[in-house]
Amino acid sequence: MEDKLTATIDRLRESEAVDGILVVDNEGLPLKATGIAPIAASPFLASIANRACRLARRHSPRTAEDTPSAGENDLPPVNVTVAVQYTNMNVSIRRENDVTIAVYRKS
């Protein structure tokens, strides 16, 4: 996973529009940070991604195997992207499996 993560970060950093990247696990612990991405934002990014995934799961179409009593953890995993726009910055937060990647771009 480390090689795949490093390759993804390197690919993102090649873009001139990217000013920082922060990668966190599902608990909000920072795994890697570059550029202007603040490590202190790690738990907040994980929380935003986790809540967005829960929201997406609740509103995604259910299959015949899903039962009305199925717990939240029994629903299929879903990958989501959240965009946060500030006056002078945009942050794209993407959850993929066990990690959340936040890409910072100055606007």
All heavy atoms as an XYZ file, in Angstrom:
811
protein
N       0.816     -1.183      0.000
C       0.000      0.000      0.000
C       0.866      1.256      0.000
O       0.507      2.246     -0.601
C      -0.919     -0.001      1.218
C      -1.817      1.220      1.262
S      -3.001      1.114      2.578
C      -2.708      2.659      3.368
N       2.003      1.202      0.670
C       2.905      2.357      0.752
C       3.349      2.802     -0.638
O       3.373      4.001     -0.935
C       4.112      2.014      1.620
C       5.090      3.140      1.785
C       4.583      4.238      2.705
O       3.742      3.963      3.563
O       5.040      5.381      2.538
N       3.697      1.842     -1.505
C       4.136      2.189     -2.861
C       3.018      2.837     -3.664
O       3.242      3.812     -4.386
C       4.648      0.947     -3.592
C       5.924      0.401     -2.975
O       6.638      1.182     -2.312
O       6.192     -0.793     -3.152
N       1.817      2.307     -3.529
C       0.672      2.850     -4.253
C       0.350      4.261     -3.753
O       0.078      5.160     -4.541
C      -0.540      1.931     -4.072
C      -1.721      2.322     -4.894
C      -2.828      1.297     -4.756
C      -4.011      1.695     -5.597
N      -5.121      0.760     -5.470
N       0.436      4.451     -2.439
C       0.187      5.761     -1.851
C       1.224      6.776     -2.314
O       0.885      7.887     -2.725
C       0.194      5.657     -0.325
C      -0.059      6.930      0.461
C      -1.425      7.497      0.147
C       0.079      6.636      1.941
N       2.470      6.397     -2.289
C       3.549      7.278     -2.733
C       3.388      7.634     -4.203
O       3.565      8.791     -4.595
C       4.921      6.621     -2.487
O       5.031      6.337     -1.088
C       6.058      7.520     -2.904
N       3.028      6.666     -5.023
C       2.826      6.916     -6.454
C       1.672      7.886     -6.680
O       1.757      8.789     -7.522
C       2.572      5.606     -7.189
N       0.593      7.736     -5.921
C      -0.555      8.634     -6.051
C      -0.176     10.055     -5.651
O      -0.516     11.015     -6.351
C      -1.723      8.138     -5.174
O      -2.093      6.824     -5.610
C      -2.919      9.058     -5.275
N       0.550     10.200     -4.558
C       0.972     11.525     -4.098
C       1.910     12.167     -5.115
O       1.775     13.351     -5.438
C       1.621     11.438     -2.704
C       0.548     11.101     -1.671
C       2.335     12.737     -2.352
C       1.088     10.798     -0.308
N       2.854     11.403     -5.621
C       3.781     11.934     -6.627
C       3.041     12.409     -7.870
O       3.348     13.457     -8.435
C       4.828     10.894     -7.007
C       5.820     10.637     -5.887
O       5.905     11.474     -4.959
O       6.504      9.600     -5.937
N       2.051     11.624     -8.299
C       1.262     11.992     -9.476
C       0.483     13.287     -9.224
O       0.437     14.170    -10.073
C       0.310     10.856     -9.840
C      -0.444     11.070    -11.128
C      -1.250      9.847    -11.548
N      -1.796      9.065    -10.473
C      -2.987      9.297     -9.894
N      -3.732     10.304    -10.284
N      -3.424      8.518     -8.922
N      -0.100     13.425     -8.034
C      -0.846     14.636     -7.705
C       0.066     15.847     -7.590
O      -0.293     16.949     -8.013
C      -1.610     14.446     -6.389
C      -2.835     13.544     -6.441
C      -3.333     13.249     -5.033
C      -3.931     14.177     -7.263
N       1.252     15.665     -7.021
C       2.179     16.788     -6.828
C       2.718     17.322     -8.148
O       3.180     18.461     -8.205
C       3.345     16.375     -5.929
C       2.951     16.337     -4.495
C       4.100     16.281     -3.558
N       5.275     15.599     -4.059
C       6.297     15.279     -3.313
N       6.306     15.584     -2.050
N       7.341     14.657     -3.823
N       2.694     16.520     -9.199
C       3.174     16.967    -10.506
C       2.305     18.087    -11.077
O       2.759     18.863    -11.898
C       3.232     15.796    -11.483
C       4.350     14.828    -11.174
C       4.319     13.608    -12.081
O       3.448     13.534    -12.975
O       5.164     12.725    -11.882
N       1.071     18.164    -10.630
C       0.177     19.210    -11.106
C       0.558     20.538    -10.462
O       0.755     20.623     -9.258
C      -1.272     18.869    -10.738
O      -2.099     19.966    -10.993
N       0.676     21.565    -11.279
C       1.024     22.892    -10.774
C      -0.077     23.457     -9.888
O       0.179     24.303     -9.040
C       1.295     23.842    -11.935
C       2.581     23.552    -12.659
C       2.836     24.555    -13.770
O       2.333     25.683    -13.682
O       3.548     24.185    -14.712
N      -1.296     23.004    -10.067
C      -2.421     23.544     -9.313
C      -2.479     23.013     -7.880
O      -3.209     23.546     -7.061
C      -3.720     23.224    -10.035
N      -1.735     21.969     -7.556
C      -1.780     21.370     -6.224
C      -0.759     22.054     -5.322
O       0.424     22.098     -5.620
C      -1.518     19.847     -6.295
C      -1.404     19.258     -4.906
C      -2.616     19.164     -7.083
N      -1.257     22.588     -4.195
C      -0.388     23.287     -3.256
C      -0.099     22.475     -1.996
O       0.789     22.827     -1.222
C      -1.011     24.626     -2.864
C      -1.120     25.554     -4.061
O      -0.075     25.869     -4.646
O      -2.248     25.930     -4.421
N      -0.845     21.417     -1.782
C      -0.603     20.577     -0.617
C      -1.445     19.322     -0.669
O      -2.514     19.306     -1.292
N      -0.950     18.275     -0.018
C      -1.658     16.995      0.037
C      -1.538     16.467      1.453
O      -0.458     16.494      2.046
C      -1.064     15.963     -0.946
C      -1.148     16.483     -2.375
C      -1.768     14.615     -0.818
C      -0.331     15.677     -3.365
N      -2.653     15.988      1.990
C      -2.654     15.372      3.311
C      -3.361     14.034      3.208
O      -4.476     13.958      2.685
C      -3.360     16.281      4.322
C      -3.433     15.802      5.758
C      -2.038     15.551      6.329
C      -4.164     16.823      6.609
N      -2.718     12.992      3.680
C      -3.286     11.652      3.666
C      -3.456     11.194      5.103
O      -2.517     11.288      5.911
C      -2.368     10.660      2.905
C      -2.988      9.269      2.862
C      -2.077     11.160      1.502
N      -4.672     10.750      5.443
C      -4.965     10.299      6.800
C      -5.652      8.936      6.757
O      -6.241      8.568      5.745
C      -5.857     11.318      7.553
C      -5.190     12.673      7.625
C      -7.219     11.444      6.935
N      -5.564      8.216      7.875
C      -6.297      6.955      7.947
C      -7.721      7.238      8.427
O      -8.087      8.387      8.680
C      -5.568      5.932      8.824
C      -5.548      6.292     10.301
O      -6.200      7.286     10.704
O      -4.873      5.574     11.059
N      -8.535      6.201      8.561
C      -9.938      6.386      8.924
C     -10.131      6.893     10.347
O     -11.207      7.356     10.704
C     -10.724      5.093      8.718
C     -10.940      4.804      7.252
O     -10.875      5.697      6.422
N     -11.198      3.555      6.937
N      -9.097      6.784     11.171
C      -9.167      7.288     12.537
C      -8.712      8.739     12.633
O      -8.756      9.334     13.700
C      -8.306      6.415     13.458
C      -8.723      4.959     13.490
C     -10.151      4.777     13.988
O     -10.533      5.453     14.959
O     -10.886      3.969     13.398
N      -8.204      9.293     11.534
C      -7.750     10.670     11.528
C      -6.273     10.845     11.821
O      -5.807     11.961     12.034
N      -5.531      9.757     11.813
C      -4.087      9.854     12.033
C      -3.391     10.178     10.720
O      -3.643      9.532      9.698
C      -3.543      8.543     12.606
C      -4.116      8.149     13.964
C      -3.659      6.750     14.335
C      -3.721      9.153     15.025
N      -2.511     11.180     10.722
C      -1.840     11.562      9.475
C      -0.849     10.500      9.019
O      -0.091      9.966      9.817
C      -1.126     12.863      9.841
C      -0.963     12.819     11.318
C      -2.102     12.011     11.853
N      -0.886     10.196      7.735
C       0.046      9.240      7.151
C       1.126      9.953      6.341
O       2.268      9.511      6.301
C      -0.702      8.249      6.251
C      -1.792      7.430      6.926
C      -2.526      6.578      5.909
C      -1.204      6.565      8.029
N       0.751     11.053      5.704
C       1.703     11.790      4.874
C       1.158     13.194      4.624
O      -0.042     13.376      4.457
C       1.896     11.065      3.548
C       3.110     11.479      2.789
C       3.594     10.316      1.939
C       4.996     10.597      1.534
N       5.890      9.535      1.596
N       2.046     14.176      4.615
C       1.639     15.552      4.338
C       2.703     16.223      3.488
O       3.900     15.991      3.682
C       1.446     16.326      5.632
N       2.268     17.026      2.528
C       3.186     17.794      1.696
C       2.626     19.201      1.508
O       1.426     19.424      1.652
C       3.374     17.160      0.301
O       2.134     17.222     -0.404
C       3.855     15.736      0.385
N       3.496     20.131      1.190
C       3.074     21.490      0.881
C       2.376     22.180      2.030
O       2.766     22.044      3.186
N       1.305     22.902      1.713
C       0.621     23.727      2.704
C      -0.421     22.965      3.509
O      -1.100     23.549      4.355
C      -0.051     24.938      2.030
C      -1.154     24.477      1.072
C       0.967     25.828      1.341
C      -2.023     25.606      0.556
N      -0.564     21.681      3.294
C      -1.576     20.882      3.997
C      -1.236     20.799      5.486
O      -0.183     20.285      5.855
C      -1.653     19.481      3.398
N      -2.119     21.311      6.361
C      -1.836     21.302      7.798
C      -2.142     19.949      8.438
O      -3.259     19.447      8.341
C      -2.762     22.387      8.343
C      -3.914     22.400      7.386
C      -3.349     22.025      6.045
N      -1.169     19.379      9.099
C      -1.354     18.084      9.763
C      -2.454     18.169     10.815
O      -3.166     17.200     11.057
C      -0.023     17.598     10.362
C       0.946     17.251      9.237
C      -0.226     16.400     11.275
C       2.324     16.840      9.700
N      -2.619     19.329     11.430
C      -3.645     19.505     12.463
C      -5.064     19.273     11.925
O      -5.993     19.035     12.697
C      -3.541     20.903     13.068
N      -5.242     19.318     10.614
C      -6.561     19.104     10.008
C      -6.909     17.622      9.881
O      -8.044     17.277      9.528
C      -6.618     19.764      8.634
N      -5.969     16.741     10.164
C      -6.158     15.293      9.955
C      -7.458     14.743     10.538
O      -8.227     14.094      9.823
C      -4.969     14.518     10.506
O      -3.801     14.871      9.831
N      -7.746     14.945     11.837
C      -8.978     14.342     12.366
C     -10.241     14.926     11.741
O     -11.237     14.218     11.569
C      -8.916     14.626     13.867
C      -7.905     15.692     14.046
C      -6.979     15.616     12.870
N     -10.204     16.191     11.377
C     -11.373     16.818     10.762
C     -11.639     16.249      9.369
O     -12.781     16.015      8.993
C     -11.194     18.334     10.684
C     -10.966     18.953     12.031
C      -9.725     19.441     12.368
C     -11.984     19.014     12.969
C      -9.498     19.998     13.617
C     -11.775     19.571     14.217
C     -10.522     20.070     14.548
N     -10.566     16.028      8.618
C     -10.715     15.464      7.277
C     -11.294     14.056      7.336
O     -12.180     13.701      6.559
C      -9.374     15.454      6.553
C      -8.780     16.829      6.260
C      -7.369     16.688      5.729
C      -9.652     17.596      5.296
N     -10.798     13.247      8.271
C     -11.325     11.890      8.419
C     -12.796     11.927      8.818
O     -13.603     11.148      8.302
C     -10.503     11.117      9.443
N     -13.152     12.830      9.703
C     -14.537     12.942     10.145
C     -15.452     13.348      8.996
O     -16.527     12.767      8.812
C     -14.638     13.967     11.282
O     -15.977     14.130     11.680
N     -15.035     14.325      8.211
C     -15.833     14.761      7.058
C     -16.021     13.601      6.083
O     -17.129     13.332      5.616
C     -15.167     15.962      6.354
C     -15.253     17.204      7.237
C     -15.791     16.212      4.983
C     -14.395     18.354      6.753
N     -14.939     12.885      5.779
C     -15.015     11.772      4.828
C     -15.897     10.649      5.366
O     -16.718     10.083      4.627
C     -13.617     11.256      4.517
N     -15.740     10.315      6.650
C     -16.537      9.233      7.241
C     -18.025      9.578      7.235
O     -18.862      8.742      6.908
C     -16.065      8.935      8.664
C     -14.721      8.239      8.679
O     -14.332      7.583      7.716
N     -13.984      8.392      9.766
N     -18.349     10.807      7.562
C     -19.760     11.210      7.579
C     -20.341     11.270      6.167
O     -21.487     10.909      5.942
C     -19.928     12.535      8.290
C     -19.674     12.404      9.783
C     -19.765     13.727     10.497
N     -19.326     13.598     11.861
C     -20.119     13.256     12.871
N     -21.385     13.000     12.641
N     -19.650     13.160     14.096
N     -19.550     11.696      5.209
C     -20.017     11.716      3.823
C     -20.276     10.294      3.325
O     -21.243     10.056      2.595
C     -19.001     12.421      2.934
N     -19.419      9.361      3.718
C     -19.630      7.955      3.331
C     -20.915      7.412      3.943
O     -21.672      6.700      3.281
C     -18.441      7.099      3.751
S     -17.009      7.324      2.698
N     -21.157      7.736      5.209
C     -22.393      7.289      5.852
C     -23.613      7.857      5.131
O     -24.594      7.152      4.904
C     -22.420      7.730      7.315
C     -21.678      6.775      8.195
C     -22.005      7.082      9.633
N     -20.744      7.457     10.248
C     -20.604      8.209     11.306
N     -21.664      8.704     11.896
N     -19.427      8.474     11.781
N     -23.540      9.118      4.788
C     -24.642      9.755      4.078
C     -24.864      9.095      2.718
O     -25.998      8.791      2.335
C     -24.349     11.248      3.897
C     -25.413     12.071      3.181
C     -26.700     12.103      3.998
C     -24.901     13.475      2.939
N     -23.783      8.839      2.000
C     -23.894      8.200      0.685
C     -24.470      6.796      0.792
O     -25.280      6.382     -0.042
C     -22.525      8.165      0.005
N     -24.056      6.059      1.819
C     -24.585      4.702      1.999
C     -26.080      4.721      2.260
O     -26.813      3.875      1.766
C     -23.885      4.011      3.168
C     -22.578      3.425      2.807
C     -22.075      2.546      3.936
N     -20.642      2.685      4.001
C     -19.929      2.779      5.101
N     -20.509      2.736      6.269
N     -18.645      2.910      5.054
N     -26.513      5.667      3.056
C     -27.941      5.736      3.400
C     -28.801      6.110      2.206
O     -29.973      5.785      2.153
C     -28.158      6.733      4.520
C     -27.675      6.211      5.832
C     -28.026      7.125      6.947
N     -27.527      6.565      8.193
C     -27.419      7.251      9.307
N     -27.775      8.511      9.325
N     -26.959      6.671     10.387
N     -28.226      6.824      1.252
C     -29.009      7.280      0.102
C     -28.682      6.533     -1.180
O     -29.163      6.912     -2.241
C     -28.798      8.788     -0.098
C     -29.343      9.580      1.040
N     -30.688      9.747      1.248
C     -28.724     10.218      2.060
C     -30.870     10.468      2.333
N     -29.697     10.770      2.844
N     -27.857      5.494     -1.087
C     -27.552      4.715     -2.291
C     -28.630      3.657     -2.495
O     -29.260      3.218     -1.534
C     -26.167      4.068     -2.184
O     -26.147      3.137     -1.132
N     -28.845      3.238     -3.746
C     -29.852      2.214     -4.015
C     -29.480      0.911     -3.308
O     -28.317      0.524     -3.273
C     -29.817      2.036     -5.528
C     -28.852      3.018     -6.063
C     -28.160      3.679     -4.930
N     -30.454      0.275     -2.752
C     -30.224     -0.992     -2.048
C     -30.513     -2.160     -2.970
O     -31.339     -2.075     -3.858
C     -31.099     -1.073     -0.808
C     -30.738      0.006      0.183
C     -31.535     -0.166      1.437
N     -31.155      0.877      2.356
C     -30.538      0.650      3.497
N     -30.233     -0.560      3.857
N     -30.226      1.639      4.289
N     -29.834     -3.258     -2.710
C     -30.046     -4.459     -3.509
C     -30.999     -5.391     -2.772
O     -31.365     -5.146     -1.624
C     -28.715     -5.195     -3.755
O     -28.199     -5.615     -2.493
C     -27.712     -4.289     -4.444
N     -31.375     -6.471     -3.391
C     -32.291     -7.435     -2.788
C     -31.699     -8.044     -1.526
O     -32.430     -8.454     -0.630
C     -32.632     -8.525     -3.799
N     -30.367     -8.135     -1.451
C     -29.739     -8.730     -0.267
C     -29.826     -7.818      0.943
O     -29.723     -8.257      2.072
C     -28.262     -9.046     -0.523
C     -28.014    -10.070     -1.595
C     -27.720     -9.408     -2.933
O     -27.069     -8.352     -2.966
O     -28.158     -9.954     -3.946
N     -29.971     -6.523      0.711
C     -30.061     -5.582      1.825
C     -31.418     -5.740      2.497
O     -32.444     -5.847      1.843
C     -29.928     -4.132      1.347
C     -28.534     -3.827      0.833
O     -27.588     -4.498      1.287
O     -28.406     -2.936     -0.011
N     -31.398     -5.734      3.787
C     -32.641     -5.810      4.535
C     -32.861     -4.478      5.239
O     -31.907     -3.763      5.526
C     -32.587     -6.939      5.581
O     -31.532     -6.649      6.500
C     -32.351     -8.284      4.927
N     -34.106     -4.139      5.541
C     -34.350     -2.877      6.234
C     -33.643     -2.792      7.574
O     -33.338     -1.725      8.048
C     -35.873     -2.864      6.418
C     -36.399     -3.800      5.406
C     -35.322     -4.827      5.186
N     -33.348     -3.936      8.177
C     -32.704     -3.922      9.488
C     -31.181     -3.987      9.383
O     -30.503     -4.091     10.400
C     -33.209     -5.104     10.325
O     -32.857     -6.317      9.686
N     -30.656     -3.952      8.176
C     -29.205     -4.014      8.015
C     -28.556     -2.820      8.704
O     -29.005     -1.696      8.566
C     -28.828     -4.020      6.534
N     -27.513     -3.101      9.456
C     -26.798     -2.030     10.142
C     -25.959     -1.234      9.163
O     -25.705     -1.653      8.039
N     -25.519     -0.072      9.622
C     -24.721      0.807      8.767
C     -23.451      0.119      8.293
O     -23.011      0.299      7.162
C     -24.382      2.064      9.554
C     -23.883      3.181      8.723
C     -23.767      4.435      9.540
O     -24.792      5.046      9.846
O     -22.626      4.781      9.871
N     -22.842     -0.685      9.149
C     -21.602     -1.370      8.788
C     -21.833     -2.534      7.829
O     -20.896     -3.053      7.247
C     -20.880     -1.868     10.039
C     -20.392     -0.719     10.891
O     -20.111      0.351     10.387
N     -20.311     -0.948     12.183
N     -23.101     -2.958      7.686
C     -23.415     -4.068      6.785
C     -23.614     -3.602      5.343
O     -23.689     -4.416      4.441
C     -24.688     -4.791      7.246
C     -24.514     -5.404      8.625
O     -23.368     -5.768      8.954
O     -25.506     -5.490      9.360
N     -23.720     -2.281      5.147
C     -23.928     -1.768      3.804
C     -22.605     -1.768      3.044
O     -21.536     -1.690      3.643
C     -24.502     -0.349      3.869
C     -25.895     -0.254      4.497
C     -26.290      1.196      4.644
C     -26.918     -1.005      3.680
N     -22.657     -1.847      1.721
C     -21.422     -1.896      0.937
C     -20.616     -0.608      1.084
O     -21.187      0.469      1.250
C     -21.907     -2.079     -0.500
C     -23.322     -1.650     -0.495
C     -23.849     -1.866      0.888
N     -19.280     -0.710      1.018
C     -18.456      0.493      1.118
C     -18.672      1.389     -0.087
O     -19.013      0.924     -1.168
C     -17.023     -0.051      1.153
C     -17.113     -1.400      0.558
C     -18.497     -1.910      0.824
N     -18.491      2.663      0.123
C     -18.676      3.624     -0.953
C     -17.550      4.650     -0.857
O     -17.113      5.001      0.224
C     -20.075      4.284     -0.844
C     -20.193      5.127      0.403
C     -20.401      5.095     -2.061
N     -17.038      5.065     -1.995
C     -16.007      6.093     -2.045
C     -16.674      7.406     -2.416
O     -17.474      7.457     -3.348
C     -14.933      5.743     -3.073
C     -14.183      4.487     -2.696
O     -13.956      4.211     -1.526
N     -13.796      3.710     -3.666
N     -16.366      8.444     -1.675
C     -16.982      9.746     -1.916
C     -15.909     10.815     -2.045
O     -14.791     10.662     -1.574
C     -17.960     10.139     -0.785
C     -19.100      9.157     -0.683
C     -17.240     10.269      0.533
N     -16.300     11.920     -2.672
C     -15.444     13.106     -2.749
C     -16.241     14.291     -2.227
O     -17.386     14.487     -2.612
C     -15.002     13.382     -4.191
O     -14.305     12.236     -4.687
C     -14.091     14.593     -4.265
N     -15.611     15.064     -1.348
C     -16.232     16.260     -0.786
C     -15.372     17.451     -1.193
O     -14.145     17.399     -1.085
C     -16.308     16.175      0.755
C     -16.885     17.445      1.342
C     -17.109     14.958      1.186
N     -16.008     18.520     -1.640
C     -15.285     19.732     -2.000
C     -15.605     20.818     -0.983
O     -16.773     21.091     -0.711
C     -15.670     20.197     -3.397
N     -14.559     21.408     -0.417
C     -14.711     22.518      0.521
C     -14.064     23.729     -0.134
O     -12.893     23.685     -0.504
C     -14.040     22.204      1.878
C     -14.191     23.373      2.825
C     -14.607     20.927      2.474
N     -14.836     24.795     -0.274
C     -14.338     25.995     -0.944
C     -14.251     27.146      0.047
O     -15.229     27.454      0.733
C     -15.245     26.373     -2.107
C     -15.289     25.312     -3.166
C     -16.231     25.669     -4.298
O     -17.158     26.446     -4.134
N     -15.988     25.091     -5.458
N     -13.068     27.739      0.119
C     -12.841     28.932      0.930
C     -12.673     30.110     -0.011
O     -12.646     29.948     -1.224
C     -11.560     28.777      1.757
C     -11.580     27.642      2.731
C     -11.042     26.404      2.392
C     -12.118     27.804      3.992
C     -11.044     25.354      3.292
C     -12.131     26.757      4.894
C     -11.595     25.536      4.543
O     -11.597     24.500      5.428
N     -12.469     31.287      0.565
C     -12.257     32.479     -0.240
C     -11.026     32.342     -1.120
O     -11.034     32.687     -2.290
C     -12.094     33.717      0.664
O     -13.223     33.798      1.510
C     -11.983     34.986     -0.158
N      -9.951     31.795     -0.554
C      -8.691     31.721     -1.296
C      -8.154     30.299     -1.464
O      -7.003     30.120     -1.841
C      -7.637     32.595     -0.619
C      -7.365     32.154      0.804
O      -8.074     31.313      1.350
N      -6.355     32.726      1.413
N      -8.970     29.290     -1.148
C      -8.482     27.918     -1.242
C      -9.627     26.940     -1.478
O     -10.741     27.158     -1.029
C      -7.756     27.534      0.040
C      -7.150     26.160     -0.030
S      -5.938     25.859      1.248
C      -5.015     27.352      1.286
N      -9.325     25.868     -2.200
C     -10.250     24.753     -2.396
C      -9.586     23.487     -1.854
O      -8.398     23.270     -2.085
C     -10.566     24.550     -3.875
C     -11.285     25.731     -4.464
O     -12.118     26.353     -3.827
N     -10.947     26.054     -5.700
N     -10.370     22.676     -1.156
C      -9.863     21.412     -0.638
C     -10.777     20.303     -1.145
O     -11.990     20.346     -0.921
C      -9.829     21.392      0.906
C      -9.239     20.090      1.413
C      -9.055     22.580      1.457
N     -10.209     19.353     -1.848
C     -10.949     18.174     -2.301
C     -10.592     17.033     -1.374
O      -9.416     16.690     -1.230
C     -10.572     17.812     -3.735
O     -10.918     18.857     -4.605
N     -11.602     16.437     -0.754
C     -11.400     15.360      0.214
C     -11.984     14.097     -0.382
O     -13.180     14.040     -0.683
C     -12.094     15.692      1.551
C     -11.617     17.049      2.070
C     -11.842     14.589      2.563
C     -12.482     17.616      3.170
N     -11.168     13.097     -0.574
C     -11.596     11.841     -1.209
C     -11.259     10.671     -0.302
O     -10.115     10.513      0.117
C     -10.898     11.662     -2.553
C     -11.160     10.336     -3.211
C     -12.186     10.457     -4.283
N     -12.365      9.168     -4.938
C     -13.542      8.719     -5.292
N     -14.610      9.432     -5.087
N     -13.653      7.558     -5.883
N     -12.254      9.868     -0.002
C     -12.024      8.665      0.792
C     -11.983      7.484     -0.152
O     -12.883      7.274     -0.966
C     -13.123      8.472      1.802
C     -12.910      7.180      2.560
C     -13.652      7.161      3.825
N     -13.638      5.801      4.341
C     -14.495      5.346      5.200
N     -15.429      6.125      5.669
N     -14.415      4.105      5.613
N     -10.914      6.726     -0.053
C     -10.736      5.505     -0.850
C     -10.350      4.379      0.100
O      -9.254      4.409      0.667
C      -9.616      5.679     -1.873
C      -9.933      6.628     -2.995
C     -10.617      5.957     -4.155
O     -10.669      4.711     -4.201
O     -11.099      6.682     -5.030
N     -11.246      3.453      0.309
C     -10.992      2.297      1.161
C     -10.545      2.725      2.557
O     -11.338      3.233      3.312
C     -10.002      1.338      0.497
C     -10.491      0.894     -0.868
O     -11.670      0.655     -1.058
N      -9.597      0.828     -1.819
N      -9.274      2.554      2.896
C      -8.802      2.797      4.254
C      -8.120      4.138      4.460
O      -7.629      4.409      5.550
C      -7.824      1.688      4.671
C      -8.509      0.332      4.727
O      -9.716      0.294      4.980
O      -7.812     -0.677      4.520
N      -8.057      4.977      3.440
C      -7.389      6.263      3.594
C      -8.248      7.397      3.016
O      -9.104      7.171      2.164
C      -5.992      6.304      2.909
C      -5.051      5.302      3.535
C      -6.086      6.108      1.428
N      -7.974      8.589      3.516
C      -8.605      9.797      3.000
C      -7.497     10.694      2.490
O      -6.494     10.901      3.170
C      -9.407     10.505      4.112
O     -10.457      9.639      4.545
C     -10.008     11.798      3.610
N      -7.671     11.213      1.284
C      -6.684     12.097      0.677
C      -7.327     13.470      0.495
O      -8.403     13.578     -0.088
C      -6.203     11.564     -0.689
C      -5.572     10.191     -0.526
C      -5.223     12.551     -1.332
C      -5.200      9.528     -1.835
N      -6.667     14.494      1.031
C      -7.130     15.869      0.855
C      -6.118     16.599     -0.033
O      -4.912     16.569      0.230
C      -7.240     16.568      2.196
N      -6.628     17.220     -1.084
C      -5.787     17.954     -2.015
C      -6.128     19.439     -1.869
O      -7.281     19.836     -2.054
C      -6.006     17.485     -3.466
C      -5.141     18.298     -4.429
C      -5.700     15.993     -3.589
N      -5.122     20.228     -1.527
C      -5.277     21.675     -1.315
C      -4.847     22.421     -2.560
O      -3.763     22.162     -3.093
C      -4.429     22.131     -0.127
C      -4.943     21.646      1.203
C      -4.765     20.333      1.616
C      -5.595     22.522      2.058
C      -5.234     19.901      2.834
C      -6.071     22.100      3.296
C      -5.882     20.781      3.669
O      -6.354     20.348      4.887
N      -5.703     23.367     -2.974
C      -5.394     24.208     -4.139
C      -5.736     25.642     -3.806
O      -6.854     25.928     -3.370
C      -6.198     23.770     -5.358
C      -5.846     22.414     -5.874
C      -6.735     22.065     -7.074
N      -6.365     20.808     -7.644
C      -6.972     19.651     -7.385
N      -7.989     19.617     -6.554
N      -6.563     18.537     -7.951
N      -4.797     26.541     -4.024
C      -5.091     27.970     -3.858
C      -5.935     28.419     -5.032
O      -5.700     28.019     -6.165
C      -3.802     28.780     -3.780
C      -3.018     28.521     -2.525
C      -1.776     29.364     -2.498
C      -0.953     29.046     -1.256
N       0.317     29.760     -1.244
N      -6.920     29.269     -4.733
C      -7.772     29.738     -5.835
C      -7.470     31.173     -6.200
O      -6.730     31.854     -5.608
C      -9.249     29.596     -5.465
O      -9.538     30.105     -4.204
